[in-house]
């Protein structure tokens, strides 16, 4: 078993899909960070490339979200397919901003991530104009 842990910081925008209230198309570009943590086995963060992009569809209702889509790694011609097994949480804060968290399950992938499984946890801040910043931790497992 091979496990890869990545931290990706995304910046993007969500836009309502037509007249479907609560359905949002979300896209973001990200930077994959690499961090070496001396003295703590398994704590390092790897970066198989420098850039990533995600494209998802989100259903948001009553401060909860459900999401599915794809995370693309164009530099290495690879991707991960993701879906939420449970709802994410969104909390309103000051000035129309929202903070939230979500967990995705990795359902497969392509390129270097062919046959991958794993989890992604994300914490985000959303702004009234639909833009957001999302910090995501990936645990990608390949047999």
C-alpha positions as CSV (number, residue, x, y, z in Angstrom):
1,X,0.0,0.0,0.0
2,X,1.3,3.5,-0.9
3,X,-0.1,6.6,0.8
4,X,0.3,10.1,-0.4
5,X,-0.6,13.1,1.8
6,X,-1.1,16.5,0.2
7,X,-2.2,19.9,1.3
8,X,-3.7,22.0,-1.4
9,X,-4.9,25.6,-1.0
10,X,-7.6,26.5,-3.5
11,X,-9.1,29.8,-4.5
12,X,-12.2,29.8,-6.6
13,X,-15.8,30.8,-7.2
14,X,-19.2,29.1,-6.9
15,X,-22.1,30.1,-9.2
16,X,-25.7,29.1,-9.1
17,X,-26.7,26.6,-11.8
18,X,-29.6,28.2,-13.7
19,X,-32.7,28.6,-11.7
20,X,-32.0,25.6,-9.5
21,X,-31.9,27.2,-6.0
22,X,-29.2,25.8,-3.8
23,X,-27.3,24.1,-6.7
24,X,-23.9,25.6,-7.4
25,X,-21.1,24.9,-9.9
26,X,-17.9,25.3,-8.1
27,X,-14.4,25.7,-9.6
28,X,-11.1,26.6,-8.1
29,X,-7.4,26.6,-8.9
30,X,-4.9,25.4,-6.2
31,X,-1.3,25.3,-5.2
32,X,0.0,21.9,-3.9
33,X,2.3,22.5,-0.9
34,X,5.2,20.3,0.1
35,X,6.3,20.3,3.7
36,X,9.0,18.1,5.4
37,X,8.4,17.6,9.1
38,X,11.7,16.2,10.6
39,X,11.4,13.7,13.5
40,X,7.7,12.8,12.9
41,X,7.4,9.7,10.7
42,X,4.4,10.0,8.3
43,X,4.0,13.8,8.9
44,X,5.5,15.0,5.6
45,X,3.3,16.4,2.9
46,X,4.2,15.4,-0.7
47,X,3.6,17.4,-3.9
48,X,3.5,15.2,-7.1
49,X,3.0,18.5,-8.9
50,X,2.6,22.2,-8.2
51,X,-0.9,23.0,-9.4
52,X,-4.4,21.5,-9.1
53,X,-7.9,22.4,-10.0
54,X,-11.3,21.2,-8.8
55,X,-14.6,21.3,-10.6
56,X,-17.6,20.2,-8.5
57,X,-21.4,20.5,-8.2
58,X,-22.6,21.5,-4.8
59,X,-26.1,21.3,-3.3
60,X,-26.4,23.7,-0.4
61,X,-29.5,23.8,1.9
62,X,-30.1,24.7,5.5
63,X,-26.4,25.2,6.3
64,X,-25.5,21.8,4.9
65,X,-23.8,20.8,1.7
66,X,-23.4,17.7,-0.6
67,X,-20.8,17.8,-3.3
68,X,-19.3,15.6,-6.1
69,X,-16.8,16.2,-8.8
70,X,-13.2,15.9,-10.0
71,X,-9.8,17.2,-8.8
72,X,-7.5,17.7,-11.8
73,X,-3.7,17.6,-11.8
74,X,-3.0,18.8,-15.4
75,X,0.8,18.9,-15.0
76,X,0.9,15.1,-14.5
77,X,-2.2,14.3,-16.5
78,X,-4.0,12.8,-13.5
79,X,-7.2,13.2,-11.6
80,X,-9.3,12.1,-8.5
81,X,-13.0,11.6,-8.5
82,X,-14.6,12.8,-5.2
83,X,-18.0,12.7,-3.5
84,X,-19.3,13.6,0.0
85,X,-20.4,10.6,2.0
86,X,-22.1,12.9,4.5
87,X,-23.2,16.5,4.5
88,X,-20.7,19.3,5.1
89,X,-21.4,22.1,7.5
90,X,-21.6,25.9,6.7
91,X,-21.8,28.6,9.4
92,X,-22.5,32.2,8.7
93,X,-20.1,34.7,10.3
94,X,-19.7,38.5,10.0
95,X,-20.4,40.6,6.9
96,X,-22.1,37.8,4.9
97,X,-19.0,35.6,5.1
98,X,-19.4,31.8,5.7
99,X,-17.0,29.3,7.1
100,X,-17.4,25.5,6.7
101,X,-16.0,22.1,6.5
102,X,-16.5,19.1,4.3
103,X,-15.2,15.6,3.8
104,X,-14.9,13.9,0.4
105,X,-14.3,10.2,-0.3
106,X,-12.0,9.5,-3.2
107,X,-13.9,7.1,-5.5
108,X,-11.1,6.5,-8.0
109,X,-8.8,8.4,-10.3
110,X,-6.7,8.4,-13.4
111,X,-3.0,8.8,-14.3
112,X,-0.8,8.3,-11.3
113,X,-4.0,8.1,-9.2
114,X,-5.6,5.2,-11.1
115,X,-7.3,2.9,-8.7
116,X,-6.9,5.4,-5.8
117,X,-9.1,5.5,-2.7
118,X,-8.9,7.8,0.3
119,X,-10.3,10.8,2.0
120,X,-10.1,14.6,1.6
121,X,-11.0,17.0,4.4
122,X,-11.5,20.7,3.7
123,X,-12.1,23.9,5.6
124,X,-13.2,27.0,3.7
125,X,-14.2,30.6,3.9
126,X,-16.8,31.9,1.5
127,X,-17.5,35.5,0.6
128,X,-20.8,37.2,-0.4
129,X,-19.6,37.5,-4.1
130,X,-19.4,33.7,-4.4
131,X,-15.6,33.5,-4.1
132,X,-13.9,31.2,-1.6
133,X,-10.6,30.0,-0.2
134,X,-10.4,26.3,0.7
135,X,-7.6,24.4,2.5
136,X,-7.8,20.7,1.7
137,X,-5.8,17.7,3.1
138,X,-5.7,14.6,0.9
139,X,-4.9,11.1,2.1
140,X,-4.6,9.1,-1.2
141,X,-4.1,5.3,-1.0
142,X,-3.1,3.0,-3.8
143,X,-2.7,-0.7,-3.4
